[in-house]
Amino acid sequence: DENNDLKVKSTKKKASRFSIENNPNYWIVVKGSNSDTTFYTLKNKKTGTKLSNRFYTKKKANEELKNLRSILSK
């Protein structure tokens, strides 16, 4: 009779794209380049979303990442 009991699988609730985009822990600074310049952008490592702002120093990019994280964490 034990085999006749219904077994319920536990399901994980999948996080929405909106909650992933707004999680400050998923945003990172990535290095990019084109034919003649190197720049840094902010990217969400889970969704792949990149912000279009280009920062030409890593220091400035890290400052902007800090600002973005403070905005998202509110």
N, C-alpha and C positions, 0 to 999 in steps of 0.2 A: 504493500500500500504506500510505501514511501515514494516509489517512483510515480505514483499517480498525482502527487502534490504538484501544483503549478509552481514553477520556478520563475521568479521575476528578476530580470537583469537590471542592475543599477545603471542608470544612464548619467553621463556627465552633461551638464548644461554647457553648450558651446557659447563662448563669448562672442558678442556681436562685433562687427567691424568697427562700429562707432566707439565701443568701449576700448577696443584695442588701439584705435587712433588716438584716443584721449588719455591713454596710459603713459605717463611721463617716463616710465622705465624702459619703454621700447624705442625711444628716439636716440639716435647716435649721430656723430659727425663722420662723414665719409669724404674721402679725397676724390676729386674728379679732375678731368682735364680735357681740353680740346687741342686744336693744332698748335696753339702758341702760349697758352696759359694753364696754370694749375690753380684750382680753387677748391673750396670745401662747401658741402651742402649738408643739410639735416635730413635724415632718412629714418623712417620707421622700419625697424628690422623685421617685424612680423608681417606687415602688409606690403612693404616695398615702396610706400608713398614717399616722395621726395618733395621738399619745399623748394620752390624755384629761386629763392634768394641765393646768391653766390657770394661767399666770403673769401677774400683773397689771402687771409691769414688764418692759421689754425686758432690763434688766440681769440680773434673776433668771432669765429664760428663757435668756439666753446662758450663765449659770453652769451651768444644768442641761444645756444642750447640750454644754458642755465635759465635764461629768461623764459623760454618756451616751457620748460619743466615747471617753473614757478606758476605760470599761467594755467597749465593743465592740472596742477595739483590743487587748485582752489576749488 
